[in-house]
Amino acid sequence: MAEIRCDQKIVSGLYVVATPIGNLADISSRARHVLSNVDMIACEDTRLTAKLLTAYLIKKPLLPYHEHNGAHQRPKLLAAIAEGKSVALVSDAGTPLISDPGFKLVAEAQDAGHFVTSIPGPCAAITALSLAGLPTDRFLFMGFPPVKSQARQTWFTGEEHTPASLVFYESAKRLPDCLKDAYASLGPRPAAVCRELTKKFEEVRRGTLEELSAHYAEAGSPKGEVVVVIGAGEKHKSSGTTEFETEKLLKVSLEHMSVKSAAAFVAELTGERKKDIYNKALELTGARDG
Ligand code: SAM
């Protein structure tokens, strides 16, 4: 078999380069080649990227480029490219622009007619999807959830009917509270917490949101970095209401009405059989009274 050689000629332009998310061996040959041959590297944290480059024996001028200095740095980087220089963009880890800075730089470089290319590689969201064991035919990447509980519940509820797996990043510290809100908003869907991907203590914990929420409420925040994947909700019935939604509706109605009235009301709203809803209401009130 012919040797795979990386001899891409480095011309003037912007190179969006993915770097490892934990295991340094995950850098691609092309990424190393590009980082070794560009004129300069724009990165979030120069000290962190310097460490990464040292591991690959690469020494290059580094320019800080992050959300707080982007507006100031972009014209400089674009002017350098216009003068014929080649610039690589990396983030602290993974693929730039994925919950990381860079989209304005890419847009402006494209609009200016510069050569822009991607050196693809690790991405925590995609790595998690490949391990979660949940459907991947459709997924929605949601970035990071809001920090406050109420806003987080609204954030989840907004995707209640999205027919796709949900993928998002979360800090390990907030994971227990976040799973609690996810369960409150979305019900007992299948999910996976994917932690420390590609690292020594890589772990994938699968279960329903109810189980995962109970586990982390008990165990506390785990260590390290985390991606959460949540399976899509059950397919809607002809009434357009899921079992979880019907139950929520019934619980709220039971706060204000008798069992009989609540059952009639919810059956009317959802188009479900009155008898089924009535039995469900008895179950719920029985559990509540008991
Ligand atoms: N651009 C990066 C990418 O392509 O994955 C993501 C950057 S985002 C600022 C950082 C978040 O990604 C972390 O807070 C964590 O949720 C997730 N993450 C990064 N590395 C990870 C890893 N090795 N294991 C699990 N999650 C990781």
Residues whose N, C-alpha, C, O or C-beta is under 5 A from the ligand:
A	BS01	SAM	I21 G22 A93 G94 T95 P96 I98 S99 D100 P122 C123 A124 A125 Y169 E170 C194 R195 E196 L197 E225 V226 V227
